[in-house]
Amino acid sequence: MKLKYRFVVREISDQHIAVAVGKDNARFNGMVKLNETGAFLMELLNQGDTTERELLQAVINKYDVAEDRARENLSAFLKTLRDGGLLTE
Amino acid sequence: MNRSIEEQLQKDGFLLKLTIGKSMEPMLHQWQEQPVIKVLGRKPKRFDVVLFKRNNGQYVLHRIIGMKGDRYRIRGDNCYETELVSSSQLLGILEGFYRGERYIDCEKDKAYRFYVYWHCFVFPFRYGYLRIRSFAAHCYRRLLRRAQK
């Protein structure tokens, strides 16, 4: 899976915000608000094609959390992106 | 849900996303730089770039170049026409912008401050060029329309 548009993640007023860049800016005209984990995942997705398993492992490695909790948060995050039409599988 | 720019500014206190045309070149280019606009927290001053809403509903991001009475004289960096804007039309102020990975702070970045003073200083010399360019574009469009008939 990968992001449908190319994003950059910025930190403004203690918030993580992702916006589409370049000509993708004209196709996706919005801001995606993220928490710290979401910003980390967004950066990973931005790097290219990946799998849910790889993202899950990256979250576990970075935040040292239990797999169940990491999977639950990751699934919620990916569902949000899918519902917004921001992911291609 | 699409929110208006006013709603976004009120809720989040800032805007990172704004469609930009050519009127603020060479500082801001369409689809390139990302302006960070914050809700007005102070009285804007000369050379600040402000977001305002025209009476026709259009949102514009241009620079304050002076005052006329109690209204602001505002002009885009790539424009030659000045417009008068009242303070009630102002929505936000440009705090900085991203150019690639670099963040340029409009208050602190020395290169940006130099650009502002230089750009405004040479405006009288650029005015003639901008008028000629605009007239040439107008003539070209008329010629094209005639050629298409």
gemmi code that builds the backbone of each chain (N, CA, C; Angstrom):
import gemmi

chains = {
    "A": [
        ("MET", (0.840, -1.195, 0.000), (0.000, 0.000, 0.000), (0.879, 1.250, 0.000)),
        ("LYS", (0.328, 2.336, -0.527), (1.072, 3.608, -0.502), (0.088, 4.774, -0.541)),
        ("LEU", (0.608, 5.962, -0.292), (-0.241, 7.151, -0.306), (-0.592, 7.521, -1.746)),
        ("LYS", (-1.799, 7.999, -1.902), (-2.261, 8.389, -3.235), (-1.608, 9.695, -3.680)),
        ("TYR", (-1.270, 10.552, -2.714), (-0.656, 11.840, -3.034), (0.660, 11.948, -2.267)),
        ("ARG", (1.499, 12.863, -2.725), (2.761, 13.097, -2.016), (2.514, 14.149, -0.941)),
        ("PHE", (2.859, 13.788, 0.312), (2.598, 14.682, 1.442), (3.897, 15.140, 2.082)),
        ("VAL", (3.800, 16.293, 2.753), (4.852, 16.672, 3.701), (4.167, 16.836, 5.055)),
        ("VAL", (4.913, 16.522, 6.109), (4.374, 16.643, 7.461), (5.076, 17.813, 8.135)),
        ("ARG", (4.301, 18.768, 8.620), (4.848, 19.937, 9.289), (4.353, 19.978, 10.735)),
        ("GLU", (5.163, 20.612, 11.600), (4.730, 20.799, 12.986), (4.463, 22.284, 13.208)),
        ("ILE", (3.202, 22.605, 13.472), (2.814, 24.008, 13.659), (1.954, 24.107, 14.904)),
        ("SER", (2.321, 25.042, 15.776), (1.569, 25.247, 17.024), (1.353, 23.927, 17.749)),
        ("ASP", (2.419, 23.141, 17.854), (2.407, 21.847, 18.567), (1.479, 20.817, 17.928)),
        ("GLN", (1.126, 21.027, 16.679), (0.309, 20.040, 15.974), (1.083, 19.539, 14.755)),
        ("HIS", (0.885, 18.272, 14.442), (1.460, 17.702, 13.228), (0.401, 17.778, 12.128)),
        ("ILE", (0.796, 18.369, 11.022), (-0.148, 18.582, 9.912), (0.492, 18.044, 8.642)),
        ("ALA", (-0.280, 17.291, 7.866), (0.208, 16.812, 6.568), (-0.571, 17.516, 5.465)),
        ("VAL", (0.169, 18.015, 4.485), (-0.473, 18.632, 3.325), (0.133, 18.043, 2.062)),
        ("ALA", (-0.698, 17.941, 1.014), (-0.196, 17.460, -0.273), (0.673, 18.542, -0.904)),
        ("VAL", (1.710, 18.117, -1.605), (2.635, 19.086, -2.201), (2.657, 18.957, -3.720)),
        ("GLY", (3.231, 19.977, -4.340), (3.315, 19.997, -5.795), (1.931, 20.022, -6.394)),
        ("LYS", (1.783, 19.372, -7.530), (0.490, 19.394, -8.222), (-0.549, 18.536, -7.515)),
        ("ASP", (-0.101, 17.668, -6.604), (-1.075, 16.911, -5.798), (-1.880, 17.854, -4.925)),
        ("ASN", (-1.299, 19.034, -4.661), (-1.963, 20.062, -3.887), (-3.294, 20.468, -4.511)),
        ("ALA", (-3.346, 20.424, -5.851), (-4.579, 20.799, -6.548), (-5.596, 19.663, -6.470)),
        ("ARG", (-5.110, 18.427, -6.309), (-6.023, 17.267, -6.282), (-6.538, 16.999, -4.887)),
        ("PHE", (-5.717, 17.253, -3.877), (-6.164, 17.077, -2.493), (-5.991, 18.397, -1.784)),
        ("ASN", (-7.127, 19.073, -1.585), (-7.089, 20.429, -1.046), (-7.480, 20.400, 0.426)),
        ("GLY", (-6.627, 19.868, 1.285), (-6.978, 19.806, 2.701), (-5.755, 19.622, 3.564)),
        ("MET", (-5.953, 19.667, 4.864), (-4.887, 19.416, 5.832), (-5.257, 18.167, 6.627)),
        ("VAL", (-4.302, 17.302, 6.849), (-4.536, 16.102, 7.647), (-3.880, 16.305, 9.012)),
        ("LYS", (-4.679, 16.336, 10.072), (-4.119, 16.519, 11.415), (-3.709, 15.161, 11.949)),
        ("LEU", (-2.525, 15.111, 12.535), (-1.972, 13.841, 13.006), (-1.475, 13.982, 14.428)),
        ("ASN", (-1.504, 12.867, 15.154), (-0.778, 12.846, 16.413), (0.652, 12.403, 16.099)),
        ("GLU", (1.465, 12.213, 17.123), (2.879, 11.913, 16.879), (3.053, 10.592, 16.135)),
        ("THR", (2.258, 9.609, 16.509), (2.350, 8.298, 15.845), (1.886, 8.399, 14.400)),
        ("GLY", (0.818, 9.132, 14.187), (0.309, 9.325, 12.829), (1.330, 10.026, 11.951)),
        ("ALA", (2.034, 11.006, 12.520), (3.064, 11.718, 11.756), (4.192, 10.757, 11.376)),
        ("PHE", (4.555, 9.890, 12.310), (5.609, 8.892, 12.053), (5.176, 7.951, 10.944)),
        ("LEU", (3.929, 7.474, 11.002), (3.418, 6.549, 9.978), (3.305, 7.236, 8.628)),
        ("MET", (2.911, 8.492, 8.653), (2.766, 9.242, 7.396), (4.109, 9.371, 6.700)),
        ("GLU", (5.159, 9.614, 7.480), (6.500, 9.721, 6.910), (6.922, 8.391, 6.294)),
        ("LEU", (6.560, 7.286, 6.955), (6.908, 5.970, 6.412), (6.160, 5.703, 5.113)),
        ("LEU", (4.891, 6.012, 5.101), (4.079, 5.801, 3.893), (4.575, 6.674, 2.755)),
        ("ASN", (5.092, 7.834, 3.094), (5.595, 8.757, 2.075), (6.812, 8.204, 1.355)),
        ("GLN", (7.516, 7.288, 2.035), (8.760, 6.783, 1.451), (8.503, 5.797, 0.324)),
        ("GLY", (7.288, 5.311, 0.236), (6.973, 4.406, -0.881), (6.105, 3.250, -0.455)),
        ("ASP", (6.004, 2.291, -1.371), (5.156, 1.127, -1.151), (5.584, 0.350, 0.087)),
        ("THR", (4.618, 0.005, 0.936), (4.932, -0.740, 2.143), (3.755, -1.655, 2.465)),
        ("THR", (3.907, -2.422, 3.532), (2.822, -3.316, 3.931), (2.396, -2.966, 5.344)),
        ("GLU", (1.225, -3.448, 5.714), (0.713, -3.182, 7.061), (1.630, -3.827, 8.094)),
        ("ARG", (2.163, -4.986, 7.747), (3.053, -5.706, 8.654), (4.322, -4.876, 8.928)),
        ("GLU", (4.862, -4.258, 7.879), (6.080, -3.450, 8.044), (5.792, -2.217, 8.906)),
        ("LEU", (4.647, -1.610, 8.693), (4.280, -0.434, 9.488), (4.109, -0.826, 10.957)),
        ("LEU", (3.475, -1.957, 11.168), (3.238, -2.436, 12.530), (4.569, -2.656, 13.244)),
        ("GLN", (5.496, -3.296, 12.559), (6.802, -3.559, 13.157), (7.539, -2.269, 13.462)),
        ("ALA", (7.422, -1.301, 12.574), (8.091, -0.012, 12.784), (7.539, 0.693, 14.027)),
        ("VAL", (6.245, 0.635, 14.226), (5.617, 1.277, 15.395), (6.073, 0.575, 16.678)),
        ("ILE", (6.090, -0.762, 16.641), (6.509, -1.528, 17.827), (7.955, -1.194, 18.172)),
        ("ASN", (8.804, -1.106, 17.151), (10.221, -0.824, 17.381), (10.418, 0.583, 17.935)),
        ("LYS", (9.681, 1.533, 17.399), (9.910, 2.935, 17.801), (9.332, 3.222, 19.186)),
        ("TYR", (8.135, 2.736, 19.457), (7.443, 3.135, 20.673), (7.449, 2.070, 21.758)),
        ("ASP", (8.003, 0.906, 21.425), (8.129, -0.168, 22.418), (6.775, -0.457, 23.082)),
        ("VAL", (5.789, -0.720, 22.272), (4.434, -1.001, 22.770), (4.053, -2.431, 22.428)),
        ("ALA", (3.020, -2.907, 23.099), (2.536, -4.265, 22.841), (1.941, -4.338, 21.438)),
        ("GLU", (2.067, -5.526, 20.830), (1.621, -5.691, 19.439), (0.135, -5.430, 19.278)),
        ("ASP", (-0.651, -5.886, 20.237), (-2.110, -5.711, 20.132), (-2.486, -4.240, 20.071)),
        ("ARG", (-1.854, -3.482, 20.965), (-2.175, -2.053, 21.023), (-1.707, -1.341, 19.756)),
        ("ALA", (-0.514, -1.718, 19.302), (0.026, -1.114, 18.087), (-0.859, -1.428, 16.885)),
        ("ARG", (-1.329, -2.677, 16.800), (-2.171, -3.082, 15.678), (-3.495, -2.326, 15.697)),
        ("GLU", (-4.055, -2.155, 16.883), (-5.331, -1.443, 17.013), (-5.188, 0.010, 16.547)),
        ("ASN", (-4.126, 0.675, 16.999), (-3.910, 2.077, 16.604), (-3.614, 2.191, 15.120)),
        ("LEU", (-2.814, 1.252, 14.611), (-2.465, 1.279, 13.194), (-3.701, 1.068, 12.333)),
        ("SER", (-4.531, 0.115, 12.710), (-5.756, -0.155, 11.927), (-6.657, 1.061, 11.890)),
        ("ALA", (-6.780, 1.739, 13.026), (-7.627, 2.937, 13.076), (-7.062, 4.020, 12.171)),
        ("PHE", (-5.745, 4.173, 12.197), (-5.087, 5.188, 11.364), (-5.286, 4.877, 9.887)),
        ("LEU", (-5.061, 3.625, 9.486), (-5.193, 3.254, 8.074), (-6.645, 3.357, 7.612)),
        ("LYS", (-7.565, 3.064, 8.504), (-8.987, 3.188, 8.134), (-9.326, 4.651, 7.834)),
        ("THR", (-8.771, 5.538, 8.659), (-9.003, 6.973, 8.430), (-8.465, 7.394, 7.064)),
        ("LEU", (-7.275, 6.901, 6.730), (-6.693, 7.258, 5.424), (-7.520, 6.660, 4.285)),
        ("ARG", (-7.961, 5.427, 4.453), (-8.765, 4.791, 3.389), (-10.086, 5.518, 3.211)),
        ("ASP", (-10.720, 5.860, 4.323), (-12.011, 6.558, 4.250), (-11.859, 7.917, 3.565)),
        ("GLY", (-10.683, 8.514, 3.714), (-10.431, 9.811, 3.085), (-9.936, 9.687, 1.657)),
        ("GLY", (-9.817, 8.447, 1.171), (-9.356, 8.244, -0.209), (-7.890, 8.592, -0.403)),
        ("LEU", (-7.096, 8.393, 0.668), (-5.692, 8.816, 0.578), (-4.728, 7.646, 0.376)),
        ("LEU", (-5.253, 6.426, 0.386), (-4.394, 5.248, 0.235), (-4.711, 4.504, -1.039)),
        ("THR", (-3.671, 3.954, -1.652), (-3.885, 3.005, -2.742), (-3.267, 1.689, -2.300)),
        ("GLU", (-3.999, 0.590, -2.536), (-3.533, -0.724, -2.061), (-2.750, -1.441, -3.143)),
    ],
    "B": [
        ("MET", (-15.759, 17.031, 5.466), (-16.586, 18.238, 5.418), (-15.703, 19.435, 5.066)),
        ("ASN", (-16.097, 20.208, 4.035), (-15.320, 21.371, 3.664), (-15.645, 22.515, 4.608)),
        ("ARG", (-14.594, 23.085, 5.174), (-14.811, 24.232, 6.035), (-14.306, 25.451, 5.305)),
        ("SER", (-14.928, 26.611, 5.613), (-14.452, 27.828, 4.987), (-13.106, 28.176, 5.621)),
        ("ILE", (-12.411, 29.092, 4.969), (-11.122, 29.522, 5.493), (-11.297, 30.175, 6.857)),
        ("GLU", (-12.349, 30.969, 7.011), (-12.599, 31.607, 8.316), (-12.811, 30.554, 9.399)),
        ("GLU", (-13.571, 29.511, 9.063), (-13.849, 28.457, 10.047), (-12.570, 27.735, 10.436)),
        ("GLN", (-11.734, 27.445, 9.439), (-10.469, 26.762, 9.717), (-9.580, 27.615, 10.614)),
        ("LEU", (-9.489, 28.887, 10.302), (-8.636, 29.779, 11.095), (-9.149, 29.887, 12.525)),
        ("GLN", (-10.458, 29.964, 12.644), (-11.035, 30.117, 13.988), (-10.830, 28.857, 14.813)),
        ("LYS", (-10.980, 27.705, 14.161), (-10.909, 26.446, 14.901), (-9.466, 26.072, 15.229)),
        ("ASP", (-8.597, 26.157, 14.226), (-7.221, 25.686, 14.398), (-6.251, 26.797, 14.769)),
        ("GLY", (-6.612, 28.027, 14.490), (-5.708, 29.148, 14.770), (-4.678, 29.369, 13.682)),
        ("PHE", (-4.665, 28.497, 12.674), (-3.699, 28.672, 11.599), (-4.206, 27.975, 10.338)),
        ("LEU", (-3.538, 28.319, 9.238), (-3.795, 27.674, 7.950), (-2.451, 27.299, 7.374)),
        ("LEU", (-2.343, 26.062, 6.898), (-1.094, 25.689, 6.233), (-1.340, 25.507, 4.752)),
        ("LYS", (-2.569, 25.500, 4.391), (-2.906, 25.127, 3.027), (-3.648, 26.266, 2.357)),
        ("LEU", (-3.105, 26.745, 1.269), (-3.791, 27.815, 0.562), (-3.387, 27.761, -0.900)),
        ("THR", (-4.345, 27.832, -1.756), (-4.042, 27.874, -3.186), (-3.486, 29.248, -3.515)),
        ("ILE", (-2.324, 29.258, -4.145), (-1.670, 30.532, -4.451), (-1.611, 30.701, -5.949)),
        ("GLY", (-1.878, 31.902, -6.430), (-1.713, 32.175, -7.854), (-0.327, 32.729, -8.102)),
        ("LYS", (-0.249, 33.686, -9.012), (1.048, 34.258, -9.380), (1.277, 35.615, -8.750)),
        ("SER", (0.318, 36.127, -8.007), (0.390, 37.520, -7.580), (1.444, 37.778, -6.513)),
        ("MET", (1.950, 36.745, -5.866), (2.977, 36.968, -4.850), (4.335, 36.402, -5.276)),
        ("GLU", (4.505, 36.168, -6.566), (5.833, 35.753, -7.023), (6.783, 36.953, -6.940)),
        ("PRO", (8.047, 36.799, -6.748), (8.807, 35.564, -6.680), (8.875, 34.942, -5.286)),
        ("MET", (8.153, 35.483, -4.346), (8.237, 34.934, -2.990), (7.451, 33.624, -2.877)),
        ("LEU", (6.220, 33.631, -3.357), (5.369, 32.438, -3.266), (4.964, 32.009, -4.673)),
        ("HIS", (5.192, 30.717, -4.960), (4.826, 30.172, -6.267), (3.751, 29.120, -6.087)),
        ("GLN", (2.872, 29.062, -7.054), (1.797, 28.086, -6.973), (2.363, 26.679, -6.908)),
        ("TRP", (1.803, 25.878, -5.995), (2.167, 24.466, -5.817), (3.581, 24.268, -5.301)),
        ("GLN", (4.240, 25.322, -4.849), (5.585, 25.141, -4.343), (5.664, 25.480, -2.856)),
        ("GLU", (5.763, 26.759, -2.528), (5.863, 27.124, -1.111), (4.539, 26.867, -0.383)),
        ("GLN", (4.660, 26.623, 0.910), (3.470, 26.440, 1.748), (3.432, 27.545, 2.799)),
        ("PRO", (2.506, 28.461, 2.666), (2.448, 29.569, 3.640), (1.805, 29.116, 4.946)),
        ("VAL", (2.339, 29.620, 6.041), (1.752, 29.378, 7.359), (1.065, 30.670, 7.775)),
        ("ILE", (-0.244, 30.629, 7.807), (-1.029, 31.823, 8.115), (-1.660, 31.654, 9.477)),
        ("LYS", (-1.469, 32.645, 10.328), (-2.034, 32.569, 11.675), (-3.140, 33.619, 11.824)),
        ("VAL", (-4.012, 33.336, 12.762), (-5.066, 34.299, 13.061), (-4.416, 35.611, 13.509)),
        ("LEU", (-5.017, 36.718, 13.132), (-4.474, 38.019, 13.525), (-4.475, 38.163, 15.042)),
        ("GLY", (-3.253, 38.284, 15.614), (-3.171, 38.435, 17.064), (-2.647, 39.797, 17.451)),
        ("ARG", (-2.323, 40.586, 16.426), (-1.793, 41.934, 16.660), (-2.217, 42.797, 15.478)),
        ("LYS", (-1.997, 44.087, 15.628), (-2.313, 44.982, 14.520), (-1.244, 44.794, 13.447)),
        ("PRO", (-1.641, 44.492, 12.204), (-0.632, 44.296, 11.174), (0.088, 45.607, 10.873)),
        ("LYS", (1.332, 45.469, 10.443), (2.113, 46.662, 10.146), (2.586, 46.616, 8.702)),
        ("ARG", (3.224, 47.692, 8.307), (3.714, 47.790, 6.942), (4.648, 46.631, 6.620)),
        ("PHE", (4.503, 46.124, 5.411), (5.272, 45.009, 4.862), (4.800, 43.643, 5.347)),
        ("ASP", (3.854, 43.566, 6.255), (3.268, 42.274, 6.605), (2.463, 41.759, 5.414)),
        ("VAL", (2.455, 40.435, 5.255), (1.598, 39.812, 4.244), (0.344, 39.316, 4.961)),
        ("VAL", (-0.799, 39.754, 4.497), (-2.048, 39.440, 5.208), (-3.025, 38.718, 4.289)),
        ("LEU", (-3.872, 37.907, 4.921), (-4.957, 37.235, 4.217), (-6.220, 38.054, 4.451)),
        ("PHE", (-6.878, 38.439, 3.383), (-8.113, 39.197, 3.536), (-9.147, 38.689, 2.542)),
        ("LYS", (-10.378, 39.119, 2.778), (-11.485, 38.694, 1.917), (-12.044, 39.903, 1.195)),
        ("ARG", (-12.017, 39.845, -0.126), (-12.587, 40.940, -0.918), (-14.112, 40.924, -0.804)),
        ("ASN", (-14.715, 42.031, -1.212), (-16.181, 42.128, -1.148), (-16.861, 41.100, -2.050)),
        ("ASN", (-16.136, 40.612, -3.082), (-16.726, 39.601, -3.968), (-16.553, 38.180, -3.428)),
        ("GLY", (-15.980, 38.061, -2.215), (-15.834, 36.752, -1.592), (-14.496, 36.079, -1.843)),
        ("GLN", (-13.665, 36.690, -2.663), (-12.372, 36.083, -2.997), (-11.378, 36.286, -1.851)),
        ("TYR", (-10.618, 35.229, -1.531), (-9.571, 35.324, -0.507), (-8.252, 35.683, -1.190)),
        ("VAL", (-7.538, 36.626, -0.585), (-6.308, 37.126, -1.207), (-5.205, 37.211, -0.155)),
        ("LEU", (-3.985, 36.865, -0.561), (-2.828, 36.956, 0.320), (-1.852, 37.940, -0.307)),
        ("HIS", (-1.830, 39.174, 0.167), (-0.991, 40.227, -0.403), (-0.314, 41.022, 0.712)),
        ("ARG", (0.568, 41.931, 0.306), (1.420, 42.653, 1.260), (0.883, 44.053, 1.553)),
        ("ILE", (0.968, 44.447, 2.823), (0.610, 45.812, 3.219), (1.781, 46.719, 2.851)),
        ("ILE", (1.503, 47.764, 2.107), (2.581, 48.677, 1.731), (2.403, 50.048, 2.374)),
        ("GLY", (1.288, 50.263, 3.050), (1.084, 51.543, 3.719), (-0.345, 51.673, 4.203)),
        ("MET", (-0.640, 52.883, 4.654), (-1.994, 53.184, 5.131), (-2.547, 54.360, 4.348)),
        ("LYS", (-3.870, 54.355, 4.204), (-4.532, 55.548, 3.671), (-5.730, 55.787, 4.585)),
        ("GLY", (-5.579, 56.750, 5.465), (-6.618, 56.947, 6.474), (-6.587, 55.760, 7.409)),
        ("ASP", (-7.748, 55.144, 7.620), (-7.765, 53.963, 8.498), (-7.785, 52.652, 7.704)),
        ("ARG", (-7.516, 52.737, 6.410), (-7.502, 51.526, 5.599), (-6.076, 51.190, 5.170)),
        ("TYR", (-5.884, 49.926, 4.843), (-4.555, 49.448, 4.456), (-4.411, 49.500, 2.935)),
        ("ARG", (-3.242, 49.963, 2.510), (-2.913, 49.896, 1.087), (-2.190, 48.564, 0.874)),
        ("ILE", (-2.739, 47.756, -0.001), (-2.245, 46.374, -0.134), (-1.968, 46.072, -1.601)),
        ("ARG", (-0.877, 45.327, -1.822), (-0.492, 44.986, -3.197), (0.256, 43.662, -3.201)),
        ("GLY", (0.020, 42.875, -4.235), (0.787, 41.639, -4.397), (2.191, 41.955, -4.885)),
        ("ASP", (3.164, 41.129, -4.529), (4.564, 41.379, -4.924), (4.743, 41.368, -6.438)),
        ("ASN", (3.842, 40.695, -7.155), (3.945, 40.608, -8.607), (2.864, 41.451, -9.295)),
        ("CYS", (2.325, 42.413, -8.565), (1.239, 43.241, -9.108), (1.665, 44.696, -9.117)),
        ("TYR", (0.964, 45.515, -9.883), (1.240, 46.945, -9.863), (0.054, 47.737, -9.320)),
        ("GLU", (-1.100, 47.080, -9.214), (-2.268, 47.788, -8.692), (-2.366, 47.626, -7.180)),
        ("THR", (-2.711, 48.727, -6.529), (-2.870, 48.727, -5.075), (-4.361, 48.756, -4.758)),
        ("GLU", (-4.760, 48.071, -3.711), (-6.157, 48.150, -3.302), (-6.238, 48.567, -1.840)),
        ("LEU", (-7.363, 49.195, -1.503), (-7.578, 49.638, -0.131), (-8.445, 48.608, 0.580)),
        ("VAL", (-7.982, 48.181, 1.745), (-8.670, 47.124, 2.498), (-8.896, 47.613, 3.917)),
        ("SER", (-10.108, 47.426, 4.414), (-10.376, 47.839, 5.791), (-9.980, 46.712, 6.746)),
        ("SER", (-9.784, 47.064, 8.011), (-9.313, 46.077, 8.992), (-10.351, 44.976, 9.209)),
        ("SER", (-11.617, 45.272, 8.949), (-12.650, 44.243, 9.146), (-12.553, 43.128, 8.103)),
        ("GLN", (-11.854, 43.397, 7.001), (-11.690, 42.381, 5.957), (-10.501, 41.455, 6.228)),
        ("LEU", (-9.630, 41.854, 7.145), (-8.434, 41.056, 7.400), (-8.774, 39.801, 8.195)),
        ("LEU", (-8.161, 38.674, 7.798), (-8.448, 37.401, 8.454), (-7.222, 36.818, 9.151)),
        ("GLY", (-6.074, 36.971, 8.539), (-4.894, 36.332, 9.100), (-3.631, 37.001, 8.612)),
        ("ILE", (-2.527, 36.555, 9.166), (-1.226, 37.128, 8.816), (-0.241, 36.012, 8.497)),
        ("LEU", (0.597, 36.253, 7.491), (1.596, 35.257, 7.122), (2.724, 35.283, 8.150)),
        ("GLU", (2.887, 34.177, 8.848), (3.927, 34.129, 9.869), (5.238, 33.627, 9.260)),
        ("GLY", (5.131, 32.775, 8.285), (6.298, 32.231, 7.615), (5.834, 31.315, 6.493)),
        ("PHE", (6.802, 30.704, 5.822), (6.428, 29.756, 4.768), (7.537, 28.734, 4.584)),
        ("TYR", (7.128, 27.568, 4.109), (8.073, 26.499, 3.816), (8.446, 26.561, 2.336)),
        ("ARG", (9.751, 26.535, 2.118), (10.265, 26.405, 0.745), (11.091, 25.130, 0.765)),
        ("GLY", (10.544, 24.052, 0.231), (11.181, 22.747, 0.403), (11.136, 22.392, 1.874)),
        ("GLU", (12.271, 22.031, 2.427), (12.331, 21.675, 3.844), (12.669, 22.863, 4.724)),
        ("ARG", (12.991, 23.971, 4.131), (13.411, 25.156, 4.890), (12.203, 26.000, 5.268)),
        ("TYR", (12.176, 26.390, 6.568), (11.106, 27.278, 7.030), (11.650, 28.698, 7.100)),
        ("ILE", (10.952, 29.629, 6.466), (11.374, 31.019, 6.445), (10.426, 31.827, 7.327)),
        ("ASP", (10.983, 32.336, 8.429), (10.202, 33.111, 9.393), (10.170, 34.567, 8.938)),
        ("CYS", (8.976, 35.097, 8.731), (8.858, 36.448, 8.177), (9.372, 37.536, 9.129)),
        ("GLU", (9.459, 37.239, 10.410), (9.945, 38.243, 11.345), (11.455, 38.148, 11.539)),
        ("LYS", (11.973, 36.931, 11.465), (13.364, 36.727, 11.898), (14.355, 36.494, 10.759)),
        ("ASP", (13.866, 35.994, 9.627), (14.799, 35.623, 8.563), (15.361, 36.885, 7.905)),
        ("LYS", (16.690, 37.029, 7.966), (17.309, 38.267, 7.472), (17.213, 38.367, 5.948)),
        ("ALA", (17.385, 37.226, 5.276), (17.313, 37.253, 3.807), (15.908, 37.669, 3.363)),
        ("TYR", (14.903, 37.191, 4.102), (13.535, 37.563, 3.754), (13.308, 39.044, 3.987)),
        ("ARG", (13.805, 39.590, 5.103), (13.625, 41.015, 5.383), (14.304, 41.856, 4.306)),
        ("PHE", (15.486, 41.409, 3.881), (16.185, 42.127, 2.815), (15.368, 42.109, 1.546)),
        ("TYR", (14.811, 40.928, 1.224), (13.971, 40.803, 0.030), (12.825, 41.794, 0.110)),
        ("VAL", (12.165, 41.907, 1.243), (10.990, 42.781, 1.382), (11.384, 44.232, 1.124)),
        ("TYR", (12.439, 44.679, 1.785), (12.838, 46.091, 1.637), (13.302, 46.375, 0.218)),
        ("TRP", (14.057, 45.421, -0.348), (14.567, 45.616, -1.703), (13.424, 45.641, -2.695)),
        ("HIS", (12.499, 44.685, -2.536), (11.384, 44.546, -3.471), (10.518, 45.794, -3.477)),
        ("CYS", (10.300, 46.348, -2.284), (9.482, 47.558, -2.197), (10.269, 48.782, -2.689)),
        ("PHE", (11.571, 48.788, -2.437), (12.406, 49.917, -2.865), (12.439, 50.035, -4.379)),
        ("VAL", (12.544, 48.899, -5.085), (12.665, 48.951, -6.544), (11.307, 48.974, -7.240)),
        ("PHE", (10.214, 48.972, -6.468), (8.903, 48.933, -7.107), (8.703, 50.063, -8.133)),
        ("PRO", (9.088, 51.295, -7.818), (8.862, 52.359, -8.833), (9.515, 52.032, -10.177)),
        ("PHE", (10.639, 51.339, -10.133), (11.325, 50.973, -11.379), (10.655, 49.785, -12.041)),
        ("ARG", (10.093, 48.901, -11.226), (9.410, 47.714, -11.750), (8.006, 48.061, -12.250)),
        ("TYR", (7.460, 49.167, -11.757), (6.085, 49.539, -12.103), (5.913, 49.634, -13.619)),
        ("GLY", (6.865, 50.310, -14.269), (6.781, 50.473, -15.722), (6.805, 49.121, -16.420)),
        ("TYR", (7.703, 48.268, -15.987), (7.816, 46.930, -16.582), (6.522, 46.141, -16.402)),
        ("LEU", (5.939, 46.196, -15.211), (4.717, 45.440, -14.948), (3.560, 45.957, -15.798)),
        ("ARG", (3.485, 47.289, -15.967), (2.398, 47.849, -16.794), (2.574, 47.411, -18.248)),
        ("ILE", (3.817, 47.473, -18.742), (4.078, 47.078, -20.135), (3.769, 45.600, -20.325)),
        ("ARG", (4.160, 44.799, -19.352), (3.900, 43.358, -19.454), (2.416, 43.073, -19.486)),
        ("SER", (1.677, 43.775, -18.649), (0.222, 43.584, -18.594), (-0.423, 44.004, -19.907)),
        ("PHE", (0.041, 45.131, -20.456), (-0.503, 45.622, -21.726), (-0.175, 44.646, -22.861)),
        ("ALA", (1.040, 44.133, -22.859), (1.450, 43.176, -23.896), (0.598, 41.910, -23.828)),
        ("ALA", (0.317, 41.431, -22.612), (-0.514, 40.243, -22.445), (-1.929, 40.512, -22.938)),
        ("HIS", (-2.422, 41.700, -22.665), (-3.764, 42.089, -23.125), (-3.823, 42.098, -24.657)),
        ("CYS", (-2.802, 42.676, -25.288), (-2.769, 42.732, -26.769), (-2.681, 41.337, -27.352)),
        ("TYR", (-1.884, 40.501, -26.731), (-1.712, 39.115, -27.209), (-3.038, 38.364, -27.153)),
        ("ARG", (-3.763, 38.534, -26.062), (-5.057, 37.840, -25.927), (-6.034, 38.332, -26.979)),
        ("ARG", (-6.018, 39.613, -27.266), (-6.935, 40.156, -28.284), (-6.571, 39.608, -29.666)),
        ("LEU", (-5.277, 39.545, -29.949), (-4.842, 38.999, -31.243), (-5.259, 37.544, -31.383)),
        ("LEU", (-5.124, 36.796, -30.310), (-5.511, 35.372, -30.333), (-7.001, 35.232, -30.617)),
        ("ARG", (-7.801, 36.072, -29.966), (-9.260, 35.991, -30.161), (-9.609, 36.314, -31.608)),
        ("ARG", (-8.920, 37.298, -32.178), (-9.198, 37.669, -33.572), (-8.792, 36.542, -34.504)),
        ("ALA", (-7.665, 35.915, -34.186), (-7.166, 34.836, -35.053), (-8.103, 33.638, -35.020)),
        ("GLN", (-8.797, 33.449, -33.897), (-9.670, 32.292, -33.757), (-11.020, 32.492, -34.435)),
        ("LYS", (-11.368, 33.736, -34.764), (-12.677, 34.019, -35.391), (-12.689, 33.619, -36.855)),
    ],
}
model = gemmi.Model(1)
for chain_id, residues in chains.items():
    chain = gemmi.Chain(chain_id)
    for i, (resn, *xyz) in enumerate(residues, 1):
        res = gemmi.Residue()
        res.name, res.seqid = resn, gemmi.SeqId(i, " ")
        for name, pos in zip(("N", "CA", "C"), xyz):
            atom = gemmi.Atom()
            atom.name, atom.element = name, gemmi.Element(name[0])
            atom.pos, atom.b_iso = gemmi.Position(*pos), 0.0
            res.add_atom(atom)
        chain.add_residue(res)
    model.add_chain(chain)
structure = gemmi.Structure()
structure.add_model(model)
structure.setup_entities()
